[in-house]
């Protein structure tokens, strides 16, 4: 297993508590009063690290970060491994990647306290097994689906404690049958399956990708003002405040002053046309009178 060091852009030391293997230690990132929290974690290994995911361990009663991004920074080149995506659990998977230097960017809306961060290393021998334990009723049939391509949260008001139950039926082998009615996951309902969607959580049926970086334009922030394109009322000019005086959906920095005046005072154009009409009428009357 390859060891690695970690450093954050926040003054919350020691950051090494994130990778010390001790679940009793943690690093806390506080939430600013005026805006959501953000932290950039830099990981550096002695050798090339081959990984296909990240596993986070949080302190009890701590909410997940809202969004995560992952990239590598070897040879002065930044490569996106995970584009900004919503965190739905403490595991983040990505295609197998090799690098010595990694960056993990977290955005959080609740105070964040992390006990451990572990890379799921592909160059380490792992033995995996899966099990399912549930309370079954006699005489009933149950359908179990494998290899799901989406996360489903089951809401329960209360559940029994099955951990110590001795009356358990163990199935060592289950004959799997292909499910012909399976519909590929499409989290944003834009008609493009998640495994082909270049912007999984934001609808973009056109799959537009102006800079050909395999990341949809809707998921990018072209002007680097901290507001994603799909929410930005002026995506090509930085305007973090998103000011829109005339409420026309176009940010003030992209909207001319003349446009703002006429749109906020719709009677002005009509008054101008009325004055012009009266002037023409007067000219006509003067001509006829002569």
C-alpha positions, 0 to 999 in steps of 0.5 A: 500500500502506498502512503501519501501526505495531505495538505489543505488550503485552510489553516486547520492543522494537522491535516495529517489526521486525515490519513493517520488511520486513527478514527478518533482524530479528525480535521474540522473545517468551519462554515463561513457566515456569509457563504458556503464552505470550500476546501482544497485538499492536496495529496502527494505520494512517494510513488505513483498511486493507482486508485479508482475511488475515495472513501471518506469517514466523517464524525457522527452527525456530520452532513456529507459535503454538497459537492466534490471534484477530483483532479491530478496535477502531475507534470504541471498538468491538471487532469479532471478525474471527477468533475463537480458532482453532488455527493450522495454517500461517503464513497466516490468512484472514478475510472482507474487513474495513476498519479502521484499528486491529487487534489480533492475539492469539497464544497459544504453547506454544514460544518465539516468534520472528517476523520479519515480519507482513503484512496481505494488503491487498485494496486493493492490486493483486495478480497471483496464480498457482498451480503444482504440481510433482511427480515423475510416473511414465511411463504413469500417470494422476494426479488433481489436485483444485482449490479444497480446503476443508481443509488436508491434511498429506502425511507423507513420509520423504524427497523428491527435489530438483525445483527444478533438474530440466530435464525438466519437462512444463508444462500450460498448460490443464487441463480441470476436471471437477466432483467429485460425491463431494465432502464438505464439510470438518467439522474437529470431526466434529460434523455441521455443515460448517465453512463453517456451523459457529459453532465450527469446531474444537470439536464443538457439534452444537447450535450454541448461541449464547446471546449471538447473536454468531455464535460458538458458546458452546463456543468462548467463555469466559463467565467470562473466567478463561482457560479455554474453556467446553468445558473449564471445570468452572464456565463461569459463575464464574471459577476459573482453577485448575479445582479439583475436590476431589471429582472430580465434574466440577463446580468447587469454586466451583460445588459446595456444601461439603455436596455435596463432603463426601457425595460424597467420603464416600459412607458418610455418607448410609447411616450417617445412614439406618441411625441413623434406622432404628434410632431408629424401631425403638427407638420401635416396640419401646418402644410395643409393650412399653408 
